[in-house]
Amino acid sequence: MKRPTRQHRVECGADLASQLGHIVAAYAEAAYPPGGSECGQVAREALLDTSRLCLAHDGGELALPKRQLAMLRAAVDWAGEQANPFWSTALQVLVGRKREA
């Protein structure tokens, strides 16, 4: 019997989801470049899948894989350190790093 996928569900507009998608794709390229270890390539593909999910989001409830939350938080933190133009504090709320004020 297949277990249900555990997801972090959050209300999110298309613009914010797109920001997250761009950041996750950039992080995947930087942290897990092509040609790395097999485990690294699996992590890269999982992040790129999540990036595509975010970029295709039309608004409403966004379901992010709970297994990837630590990597998504790392991507948002990394983007803030890199002065990525897509970074915002709203992204920290989206991935559960901060609570809404």
C-alpha positions in Angstrom: 0.0 0.0 0.0 1.4 3.3 -1.1 1.7 6.0 1.7 0.2 9.4 1.0 2.7 12.1 0.0 3.4 14.4 2.8 3.1 18.0 1.7 3.6 21.5 3.2 0.5 23.3 1.9 0.4 27.1 1.9 -1.8 29.7 0.2 0.4 31.5 -2.3 0.0 33.8 -5.3 1.5 33.0 -8.7 4.1 35.8 -8.3 5.5 34.5 -5.0 5.5 30.9 -6.3 7.4 32.1 -9.4 10.0 33.8 -7.2 10.5 30.6 -5.3 10.7 28.6 -8.5 13.5 30.8 -9.9 15.4 30.7 -6.6 15.1 26.9 -6.3 16.4 26.4 -9.9 19.3 28.7 -9.3 20.2 27.0 -6.0 19.9 23.5 -7.7 22.4 24.7 -10.3 24.8 26.1 -7.7 24.6 23.4 -5.1 24.3 20.4 -7.3 26.0 21.0 -10.7 25.6 18.5 -13.5 28.1 15.6 -13.3 28.2 15.5 -9.5 27.6 12.4 -7.4 24.6 10.2 -8.0 23.0 11.4 -4.8 23.6 15.0 -5.8 22.0 14.4 -9.1 18.9 13.0 -7.4 18.7 16.0 -5.2 19.2 18.3 -8.2 16.4 16.7 -10.1 14.0 16.7 -7.1 14.7 20.5 -6.7 14.2 21.2 -10.4 10.9 19.3 -10.3 9.8 21.5 -7.4 11.0 24.6 -9.3 8.9 23.6 -12.3 5.9 23.0 -9.9 6.3 26.5 -8.5 6.8 28.2 -11.9 3.6 26.6 -13.2 1.5 27.6 -10.1 -1.5 29.8 -10.9 -2.3 30.9 -7.4 -4.2 29.3 -4.5 -2.8 26.5 -2.4 0.8 25.5 -3.2 1.8 22.0 -2.1 5.5 21.6 -1.5 7.1 18.3 -0.6 7.8 18.1 3.1 11.0 16.1 2.4 12.4 19.1 0.6 11.6 21.8 3.1 15.1 21.8 4.5 16.6 22.2 1.0 13.9 24.9 0.1 14.8 26.8 3.3 18.5 26.5 2.4 17.7 27.8 -1.1 15.8 30.8 0.3 18.7 31.6 2.8 21.3 31.2 0.0 19.3 33.6 -2.3 19.3 36.2 0.5 23.1 35.9 0.9 23.6 36.1 -2.9 21.4 39.2 -3.2 19.2 37.3 -5.6 16.6 39.7 -7.2 13.9 37.1 -6.5 14.5 36.9 -2.8 12.0 38.4 -0.3 11.1 37.9 3.4 7.7 36.6 2.1 9.6 33.6 0.8 10.9 32.8 4.3 7.3 32.7 5.4 6.3 30.5 2.5 8.9 27.8 3.4 8.1 28.0 7.1 11.3 29.9 8.0 9.4 32.8 9.6 5.8 33.4 10.8 3.6 36.0 9.2 3.5 39.3 11.2 
